[in-house]
Amino acid sequence: MSKKNLFGFILLAVFAATPLSAQVAGNLKIGVVNINRLLQESPQAIAAGARLEDEFAPRQREIMALQTELEAKAARIQKDVEVMGADERDNAQRDLRNDEREIVRAQNEFREDLDLRRNEVIGAVQREVLLAVKAFGDDNNFDLILAEGIVQFNTRIEVTDLVLERLRATAAAGGPAQ
């Protein structure tokens, strides 16, 4: 059990043990939201994924073309290796190794750039989702909205669908995360 969960459990036990907590807890409006679901199903997250794909598709196609070209070059060298002189064969194999290194370097740069950009985009979507959850809680007078580390909850307090509707409305109105 993490420290965060342990602290929450202890806090809940303390509240449950005091008579005043029964009155306070009876008046609390509590909701539960599935942040991961919001980050997967919200229009903002879907649009961000599509933008990333569009942004990196040309580089991915370029790397695939380089790989295809390398495979064709390797096949030509393999076919002609018997008729090549020693120097010509060594030069062809050295060129092939250089091309392979270039492709590996391009793939690594692509992955690094994609990961960096993905983290930027996910961070922006996460901020928007959390702002939507907070706004939903404020607008609907929730005292507490829980997200992670929940062992069990009754589905009547889950507000994920309602927050998802808010995110969809924001996206439809051309709101943040453009």
MARBA-3410 file (N, C-alpha, C, O; in Angstrom, 1 decimal):
178
0.9,-1.2,0.0,0.0,0.0,0.0,0.9,1.2,0.0,1.8,1.3,0.8 ~ 0.7,2.1,-0.9,1.5,3.3,-1.0,1.2,4.3,0.2,0.2,4.1,0.8 ~ 2.1,5.2,0.4,1.9,6.2,1.5,0.7,7.0,1.3,0.0,7.3,2.2 ~ 0.4,7.4,0.0,-0.8,8.1,-0.3,-2.0,7.4,0.1,-3.0,7.9,0.7 ~ -2.1,6.1,-0.3,-3.3,5.3,0.0,-3.4,5.0,1.5,-4.5,5.1,2.0
-2.2,4.8,2.2,-2.2,4.6,3.6,-2.7,5.8,4.3,-3.5,5.7,5.3 ~ -2.3,7.0,3.9,-2.7,8.2,4.5,-4.2,8.4,4.4,-4.9,8.8,5.3 ~ -4.7,8.2,3.2,-6.1,8.3,2.9,-7.0,7.3,3.7,-8.0,7.6,4.2 ~ -6.4,6.1,3.9,-7.1,5.1,4.7,-7.2,5.5,6.2,-8.2,5.4,6.8 ~ -6.0,6.0,6.7,-6.0,6.5,8.1,-6.9,7.7,8.3,-7.6,7.7,9.3
-6.9,8.6,7.3,-7.8,9.8,7.4,-9.2,9.3,7.4,-10.0,9.8,8.2 ~ -9.6,8.4,6.6,-11.0,7.9,6.5,-11.3,7.2,7.9,-12.4,7.3,8.4 ~ -10.4,6.4,8.4,-10.6,5.7,9.7,-10.8,6.7,10.8,-11.7,6.5,11.7 ~ -10.0,7.8,10.8,-10.2,8.8,11.9,-11.6,9.5,11.7,-12.3,9.7,12.8 ~ -12.0,9.8,10.5,-13.3,10.5,10.3,-14.4,9.5,10.7,-15.4,9.9,11.3
-14.2,8.3,10.4,-15.3,7.3,10.7,-15.4,7.1,12.2,-16.5,6.7,12.7 ~ -14.3,7.3,13.0,-14.3,7.0,14.4,-14.9,8.2,15.2,-15.2,7.9,16.4 ~ -15.1,9.3,14.7,-15.6,10.5,15.4,-17.1,10.7,15.1,-17.5,10.6,14.0 ~ -17.9,11.1,16.2,-19.3,11.3,15.9,-19.5,12.5,15.0,-20.4,12.5,14.2 ~ -18.7,13.5,15.0,-18.8,14.7,14.2,-18.7,14.3,12.7,-19.3,14.8,11.8
-17.8,13.3,12.5,-17.5,12.9,11.1,-18.8,12.3,10.5,-18.9,12.4,9.2 ~ -19.6,11.7,11.2,-20.8,11.1,10.7,-21.7,12.3,10.1,-22.4,12.1,9.1 ~ -21.8,13.4,10.8,-22.6,14.5,10.4,-21.9,15.1,9.1,-22.6,15.4,8.2 ~ -20.6,15.3,9.2,-19.9,15.9,8.1,-20.0,15.0,6.8,-20.3,15.5,5.7 ~ -19.7,13.7,7.0,-19.7,12.8,5.9,-21.1,12.7,5.3,-21.2,12.4,4.1
-22.2,12.8,6.1,-23.5,12.7,5.6,-23.8,13.9,4.7,-24.7,13.7,3.8 ~ -23.1,15.0,4.8,-23.4,16.1,4.0,-22.4,16.3,2.8,-22.5,17.2,2.0 ~ -21.4,15.4,2.8,-20.4,15.5,1.7,-21.0,14.9,0.4,-21.8,14.0,0.4 ~ -20.6,15.6,-0.6,-20.9,15.1,-2.0,-19.6,14.7,-2.6,-18.7,15.4,-2.8 ~ -19.5,13.3,-2.8,-18.3,12.7,-3.3,-18.5,12.1,-4.6,-19.6,11.5,-4.9
-17.5,12.2,-5.5,-17.6,11.6,-6.8,-16.3,10.9,-7.1,-15.2,11.2,-6.5 ~ -16.3,10.0,-8.0,-15.1,9.2,-8.4,-15.0,9.4,-9.9,-16.0,9.3,-10.7 ~ -13.8,9.6,-10.4,-13.6,9.8,-11.8,-12.4,8.9,-12.3,-11.4,8.7,-11.6 ~ -12.6,8.3,-13.4,-11.5,7.4,-14.0,-10.7,8.3,-15.0,-11.1,8.5,-16.1 ~ -9.6,8.8,-14.5,-8.8,9.7,-15.3,-8.2,9.0,-16.5,-8.2,9.6,-17.6
-7.8,7.8,-16.4,-7.3,7.0,-17.5,-8.3,6.9,-18.7,-7.9,7.1,-19.8 ~ -9.5,6.7,-18.3,-10.6,6.6,-19.3,-10.8,8.0,-20.0,-10.9,8.1,-21.2 ~ -10.7,9.1,-19.2,-10.9,10.4,-19.8,-9.7,10.7,-20.7,-9.9,11.3,-21.8 ~ -8.5,10.2,-20.4,-7.3,10.5,-21.2,-7.3,9.6,-22.5,-6.6,9.9,-23.4 ~ -8.1,8.6,-22.5,-8.2,7.8,-23.7,-9.4,8.1,-24.6,-9.3,8.1,-25.8
-10.5,8.5,-24.0,-11.8,8.7,-24.7,-12.2,10.1,-25.0,-13.1,10.4,-25.8 ~ -11.5,11.1,-24.4,-11.9,12.5,-24.6,-11.6,12.9,-26.0,-10.6,12.4,-26.6 ~ -12.4,13.7,-26.6,-12.1,14.2,-28.0,-10.7,14.9,-28.0,-10.0,14.9,-29.0 ~ -10.3,15.5,-26.9,-9.0,16.2,-26.9,-7.9,15.2,-27.0,-6.9,15.5,-27.7 ~ -8.0,14.1,-26.3,-7.0,13.1,-26.4,-6.9,12.4,-27.8,-5.9,12.2,-28.3
-8.1,12.2,-28.3,-8.2,11.5,-29.6,-7.6,12.5,-30.7,-6.9,12.1,-31.6 ~ -8.0,13.8,-30.6,-7.4,14.8,-31.6,-5.9,14.9,-31.4,-5.2,15.0,-32.4 ~ -5.4,14.9,-30.2,-4.0,15.0,-29.9,-3.3,13.8,-30.6,-2.2,14.0,-31.1 ~ -3.8,12.6,-30.4,-3.2,11.4,-31.0,-3.2,11.5,-32.5,-2.2,11.1,-33.2 ~ -4.3,12.0,-33.1,-4.3,12.2,-34.6,-3.3,13.2,-35.0,-2.6,13.0,-36.1
-3.2,14.3,-34.3,-2.2,15.3,-34.7,-0.8,14.8,-34.6,0.1,15.1,-35.5 ~ -0.5,14.0,-33.6,0.9,13.4,-33.5,1.1,12.4,-34.7,2.2,12.4,-35.3 ~ 0.1,11.7,-35.0,0.3,10.7,-36.1,0.5,11.5,-37.4,1.4,11.1,-38.2 ~ -0.2,12.6,-37.6,-0.1,13.4,-38.8,1.3,14.0,-38.9,2.0,14.1,-39.9 ~ 1.8,14.5,-37.7,3.0,15.2,-37.6,4.2,14.3,-37.9,5.2,14.7,-38.5
4.1,13.0,-37.4,5.3,12.1,-37.5,5.2,11.1,-38.7,6.1,10.4,-38.9 ~ 4.0,11.0,-39.4,3.9,10.1,-40.4,4.9,10.3,-41.6,5.4,9.3,-42.1 ~ 5.2,11.5,-42.0,6.1,11.7,-43.1,7.5,11.1,-42.7,8.2,10.5,-43.6 ~ 8.0,11.4,-41.5,9.3,10.8,-41.1,9.2,9.3,-41.0,10.2,8.7,-41.4 ~ 8.2,8.8,-40.6,8.1,7.3,-40.5,8.1,6.7,-41.9,8.7,5.7,-42.1
7.4,7.3,-42.8,7.4,6.8,-44.2,8.8,6.9,-44.8,9.2,6.0,-45.5 ~ 9.5,8.0,-44.5,10.9,8.2,-45.0,11.8,7.1,-44.5,12.6,6.6,-45.2 ~ 11.7,6.8,-43.2,12.5,5.7,-42.6,12.2,4.4,-43.2,13.0,3.6,-43.5 ~ 10.9,4.1,-43.5,10.5,2.8,-44.1,11.0,2.8,-45.5,11.4,1.7,-46.0 ~ 11.0,3.9,-46.2,11.6,3.9,-47.6,13.1,3.6,-47.6,13.6,2.9,-48.4
13.8,4.2,-46.6,15.2,3.9,-46.5,15.5,2.5,-46.2,16.4,1.9,-46.7 ~ 14.6,1.8,-45.4,14.8,0.4,-45.1,14.5,-0.4,-46.3,15.3,-1.4,-46.6 ~ 13.5,-0.1,-47.1,13.2,-0.8,-48.3,14.4,-0.7,-49.3,14.8,-1.6,-49.9 ~ 14.9,0.5,-49.4,16.1,0.8,-50.3,17.3,0.0,-49.8,18.0,-0.6,-50.7 ~ 17.5,-0.1,-48.5,18.6,-0.8,-48.0,18.5,-2.3,-48.3,19.4,-3.0,-48.7
17.3,-2.8,-48.1,17.0,-4.3,-48.4,17.3,-4.6,-49.9,17.9,-5.6,-50.2 ~ 16.8,-3.7,-50.8,17.1,-3.9,-52.2,18.6,-3.8,-52.5,19.1,-4.6,-53.3 ~ 19.3,-2.9,-51.9,20.7,-2.7,-52.1,21.4,-4.0,-51.6,22.4,-4.5,-52.3 ~ 21.0,-4.5,-50.4,21.6,-5.7,-49.9,21.4,-6.9,-50.8,22.3,-7.8,-51.0 ~ 20.2,-7.0,-51.4,19.9,-8.1,-52.3,20.7,-8.0,-53.6,21.2,-9.0,-54.1
20.9,-6.8,-54.1,21.8,-6.6,-55.3,23.2,-7.0,-55.0,23.8,-7.7,-55.8 ~ 23.7,-6.6,-53.8,25.1,-6.9,-53.5,25.2,-8.5,-53.3,26.2,-9.1,-53.8 ~ 24.2,-9.1,-52.7,24.3,-10.5,-52.5,24.3,-11.2,-53.8,24.9,-12.3,-54.0 ~ 23.5,-10.7,-54.8,23.4,-11.3,-56.1,24.7,-11.2,-56.9,25.1,-12.1,-57.6 ~ 25.3,-10.0,-56.7,26.5,-9.7,-57.5,27.8,-10.0,-56.8,28.9,-9.8,-57.4
27.8,-10.5,-55.6,29.0,-10.7,-54.8,30.0,-11.6,-55.5,31.2,-11.4,-55.3 ~ 29.5,-12.6,-56.2,30.4,-13.5,-56.8,31.2,-12.9,-58.0,32.3,-13.4,-58.3 ~ 30.6,-11.9,-58.6,31.3,-11.3,-59.8,32.1,-10.1,-59.4,32.7,-9.5,-60.3 ~ 32.0,-9.6,-58.2,32.7,-8.4,-57.8,34.1,-8.8,-57.4,34.5,-9.9,-56.9 ~ 35.0,-7.8,-57.6,36.3,-7.9,-57.1,36.4,-7.7,-55.6,35.4,-7.2,-55.0
37.5,-8.0,-55.0,37.6,-7.9,-53.6,37.4,-6.4,-53.1,36.7,-6.2,-52.1 ~ 38.0,-5.4,-53.8,37.9,-4.0,-53.4,36.4,-3.6,-53.6,35.8,-2.9,-52.7 ~ 35.8,-4.0,-54.7,34.4,-3.6,-54.9,33.5,-4.2,-53.9,32.6,-3.5,-53.4 ~ 33.8,-5.4,-53.5,32.9,-6.1,-52.6,33.1,-5.4,-51.2,32.1,-5.2,-50.5 ~ 34.3,-5.1,-50.8,34.6,-4.4,-49.5,33.9,-3.1,-49.5,33.3,-2.7,-48.5
34.0,-2.3,-50.6,33.3,-1.0,-50.6,31.8,-1.1,-50.5,31.2,-0.4,-49.8 ~ 31.3,-2.1,-51.2,29.8,-2.3,-51.2,29.3,-2.7,-49.8,28.3,-2.2,-49.4 ~ 30.1,-3.6,-49.1,29.7,-4.0,-47.8,29.8,-2.8,-46.8,29.0,-2.7,-45.9 ~ 30.9,-2.0,-47.0,31.1,-0.8,-46.1,30.0,0.2,-46.3,29.5,0.7,-45.3 ~ 29.6,0.4,-47.6,28.5,1.3,-47.8,27.2,0.8,-47.2,26.4,1.5,-46.7
27.0,-0.5,-47.3,25.8,-1.1,-46.7,25.8,-1.0,-45.2,24.7,-0.6,-44.6 ~ 26.9,-1.2,-44.5,27.0,-1.0,-43.1,26.7,0.5,-42.7,26.0,0.8,-41.7 ~ 27.3,1.4,-43.5,27.0,2.8,-43.3,25.6,3.2,-43.4,25.0,4.0,-42.6 ~ 24.9,2.6,-44.4,23.5,2.9,-44.6,22.7,2.3,-43.5,21.7,2.9,-43.0 ~ 23.1,1.1,-43.0,22.4,0.5,-41.8,22.5,1.4,-40.6,21.5,1.6,-39.9
23.7,1.9,-40.4,23.9,2.8,-39.2,23.1,4.1,-39.3,22.5,4.6,-38.4 ~ 23.0,4.6,-40.5,22.2,5.8,-40.8,20.7,5.6,-40.5,20.1,6.4,-39.9 ~ 20.3,4.4,-40.9,18.8,4.1,-40.6,18.6,3.9,-39.1,17.6,4.4,-38.6 ~ 19.5,3.2,-38.5,19.4,3.1,-37.0,19.4,4.4,-36.3,18.6,4.7,-35.4 ~ 20.3,5.3,-36.7,20.3,6.7,-36.2,19.0,7.4,-36.4,18.5,8.1,-35.5
18.5,7.3,-37.6,17.3,8.0,-38.0,16.1,7.4,-37.1,15.2,8.2,-36.7 ~ 16.1,6.1,-37.0,15.0,5.5,-36.1,15.1,6.0,-34.7,14.1,6.3,-34.1 ~ 16.3,6.0,-34.1,16.5,6.5,-32.8,16.1,7.9,-32.6,15.4,8.3,-31.6 ~ 16.5,8.8,-33.5,16.1,10.2,-33.5,14.5,10.3,-33.6,13.9,11.1,-32.9 ~ 13.9,9.5,-34.5,12.5,9.5,-34.6,11.8,9.2,-33.3,10.9,9.9,-32.9
12.2,8.1,-32.7,11.6,7.6,-31.4,11.8,8.7,-30.3,10.9,9.0,-29.6 ~ 13.0,9.3,-30.3,13.2,10.3,-29.2,12.3,11.5,-29.5,11.7,12.1,-28.5 ~ 12.2,12.0,-30.7,11.4,13.1,-31.0,9.9,12.8,-30.8,9.2,13.7,-30.3 ~ 9.5,11.6,-31.2,8.1,11.2,-31.0,7.8,11.2,-29.5,6.7,11.7,-29.1 ~ 8.7,10.6,-28.7,8.4,10.5,-27.3,8.4,11.8,-26.6,7.5,12.1,-25.8
9.3,12.7,-27.0,9.3,14.1,-26.4,8.0,14.8,-26.8,7.4,15.4,-25.9 ~ 7.6,14.7,-28.0,6.4,15.4,-28.5,5.2,14.8,-27.8,4.2,15.5,-27.5 ~ 5.1,13.5,-27.7,4.0,12.8,-27.1,3.9,13.2,-25.7,2.7,13.5,-25.2 ~ 5.0,13.4,-24.9,4.9,13.8,-23.6,4.4,15.2,-23.5,3.6,15.5,-22.6 ~ 4.8,16.1,-24.4,4.2,17.5,-24.4,2.7,17.5,-24.6,2.0,18.1,-23.9
2.3,16.7,-25.6,0.9,16.7,-25.9,0.0,16.0,-24.8,-1.0,16.5,-24.5 ~ 0.5,14.9,-24.3,-0.2,14.3,-23.2,-0.3,15.2,-22.0,-1.3,15.2,-21.3 ~ 0.8,15.9,-21.7,0.8,16.9,-20.6,-0.3,17.9,-20.8,-1.0,18.3,-19.8 ~ -0.5,18.4,-22.0,-1.5,19.4,-22.2,-2.9,18.8,-22.1,-3.8,19.5,-21.5 ~ -3.1,17.6,-22.6,-4.4,17.0,-22.4,-4.7,16.7,-21.0,-5.8,16.8,-20.5
-3.7,16.2,-20.2,-3.9,15.9,-18.8,-4.3,17.2,-18.0,-5.2,17.2,-17.2 ~ -3.6,18.3,-18.3,-4.0,19.6,-17.7,-5.5,19.9,-18.0,-6.2,20.3,-17.1 ~ -5.9,19.8,-19.3,-7.2,20.1,-19.6,-8.2,19.2,-19.0,-9.3,19.6,-18.5 ~ -7.9,17.9,-18.9,-8.8,16.9,-18.2,-8.9,17.3,-16.7,-10.1,17.3,-16.2 ~ -7.8,17.6,-16.1,-7.9,17.9,-14.7,-8.7,19.2,-14.4,-9.4,19.3,-13.5
-8.5,20.2,-15.3,-9.3,21.4,-15.2,-10.8,21.1,-15.4,-11.6,21.7,-14.8 ~ -11.1,20.2,-16.3,-12.5,19.9,-16.5,-13.1,19.2,-15.3,-14.2,19.4,-14.9 ~ -12.3,18.3,-14.7,-12.8,17.6,-13.5,-13.0,18.7,-12.4,-14.0,18.6,-11.7 ~ -12.1,19.6,-12.2,-12.2,20.6,-11.2,-13.5,21.5,-11.5,-14.2,21.8,-10.6 ~ -13.6,21.9,-12.7,-14.8,22.8,-13.1,-16.1,22.0,-12.9,-17.0,22.6,-12.4
-16.1,20.7,-13.2,-17.3,19.9,-13.0,-17.6,19.8,-11.5,-18.7,20.0,-11.1 ~ -16.6,19.6,-10.7,-16.8,19.5,-9.2,-17.3,20.9,-8.7,-18.2,20.9,-7.8 ~ -16.7,22.0,-9.1,-17.1,23.3,-8.7,-18.6,23.6,-9.1,-19.4,24.0,-8.3 ~ -18.9,23.3,-10.4,-20.2,23.6,-10.9,-21.3,22.7,-10.2,-22.5,23.2,-10.2 ~ -21.0,21.5,-9.8,-21.9,20.6,-9.2,-21.8,20.4,-7.7,-22.4,19.5,-7.1
-21.1,21.4,-7.1,-21.0,21.4,-5.6,-20.4,20.1,-5.0,-20.9,19.7,-4.0 ~ -19.5,19.5,-5.7,-18.8,18.3,-5.1,-17.8,18.8,-4.0,-17.1,19.7,-4.2 ~ -17.8,18.1,-2.9,-16.8,18.3,-1.9,-15.5,17.6,-2.1,-14.5,18.1,-1.7 ~ -15.6,16.5,-2.8,-14.5,15.6,-3.0,-14.7,14.8,-4.3,-15.7,14.2,-4.5 ~ -13.7,14.9,-5.2,-13.7,14.0,-6.3,-12.4,13.2,-6.3,-11.3,13.8,-6.3
-12.5,11.9,-6.2,-11.4,11.0,-6.1,-11.0,10.4,-7.5,-11.9,10.3,-8.3 ~ -9.8,10.1,-7.6,-9.3,9.6,-8.9,-8.6,8.2,-8.7,-9.2,7.2,-9.0 ~ -7.3,8.3,-8.3,-6.5,7.1,-8.3,-6.4,6.5,-6.9,-6.7,7.2,-5.9 ~ -6.1,5.3,-6.9,-5.8,4.6,-5.6,-7.1,4.2,-4.9,-7.1,4.0,-3.7 ~ -8.2,4.0,-5.6,-9.4,3.7,-5.0,-9.6,2.2,-5.1,-9.5,1.6,-6.2
-9.9,1.5,-4.0,-10.0,0.1,-4.0,-11.4,-0.3,-4.4,-11.6,-1.3,-5.2 ~ -12.4,0.4,-3.9,-13.8,0.0,-4.2,-14.6,1.3,-4.1,-14.4,2.2,-3.3 ~ -15.6,1.4,-4.9,-16.6,2.5,-4.9,-17.9,2.1,-5.5,-17.9,1.2,-6.4 ~ -18.9,2.7,-5.1,-20.3,2.5,-5.7,-20.4,3.3,-7.0,-20.0,4.4,-7.0 ~ -20.9,2.7,-8.1,-20.9,3.4,-9.3,-21.8,4.6,-9.3,-21.7,5.4,-10.2
-22.7,4.7,-8.3,-23.6,5.9,-8.3,-22.8,7.2,-8.0,-23.3,8.3,-8.2 ~ -21.6,7.0,-7.5,-20.8,8.3,-7.2,-19.8,8.5,-8.3,-19.0,9.5,-8.3 ~ -19.7,7.6,-9.3,-18.7,7.8,-10.4,-19.3,8.9,-11.4,-20.4,8.9,-11.8 ~ -18.4,9.9,-11.7,-18.8,11.0,-12.5,-18.0,11.1,-13.8,-18.0,12.1,-14.5 ~ -17.3,10.0,-14.1,-16.4,10.0,-15.3,-17.3,10.3,-16.6,-16.8,11.1,-17.4
-18.4,9.7,-16.7,-19.2,10.0,-17.9,-19.6,11.5,-18.0,-19.7,12.1,-19.1 ~ -19.9,12.1,-16.9,-20.3,13.5,-16.9,-19.2,14.4,-17.2,-19.4,15.4,-17.9 ~ -18.0,14.1,-16.7,-16.8,14.9,-17.1,-16.5,14.7,-18.5,-16.1,15.6,-19.2 ~ -16.6,13.5,-19.0,-16.4,13.2,-20.4,-17.3,14.0,-21.3,-16.9,14.5,-22.4 ~ -18.6,14.1,-20.9,-19.5,14.9,-21.7,-19.1,16.4,-21.7,-19.2,17.1,-22.7
-18.5,16.9,-20.6,-18.0,18.3,-20.5,-16.8,18.4,-21.5,-16.8,19.4,-22.1 ~ -15.9,17.5,-21.5,-14.8,17.5,-22.4,-15.3,17.5,-23.9,-14.7,18.2,-24.7 ~ -16.3,16.7,-24.1,-16.8,16.6,-25.5,-17.4,18.0,-25.9,-17.3,18.4,-27.0 ~ -18.2,18.6,-25.0,-18.8,19.9,-25.2,-17.7,20.9,-25.5,-17.9,21.8,-26.3 ~ -16.7,20.9,-24.7,-15.6,21.9,-24.9,-14.9,21.7,-26.2,-14.6,22.7,-26.9
-14.7,20.4,-26.6,-14.1,20.2,-27.9,-15.0,20.6,-29.0,-14.5,21.2,-30.0 ~ -16.3,20.3,-28.9,-17.3,20.7,-29.9,-17.3,22.2,-30.1,-17.6,22.7,-31.2 ~ -17.1,22.9,-29.0,-17.2,24.4,-29.0,-15.9,25.0,-29.4,-15.7,26.2,-29.5 ~ -14.9,24.1,-29.8,-13.6,24.6,-30.2,-12.7,25.2,-29.1,-12.0,26.1,-29.2 ~ -12.9,24.6,-27.9,-12.2,25.0,-26.7,-10.7,24.6,-26.7,-10.2,24.3,-27.8
-10.1,24.6,-25.6,-8.6,24.3,-25.4,-8.2,23.0,-26.1,-9.0,22.2,-26.6 ~ -6.9,22.8,-26.1,-6.2,21.7,-26.7,-6.3,21.6,-28.2,-6.5,20.6,-28.8 ~ -6.1,22.8,-28.8,-6.2,22.8,-30.3,-4.9,22.5,-30.8,-4.7,22.5,-32.1
END
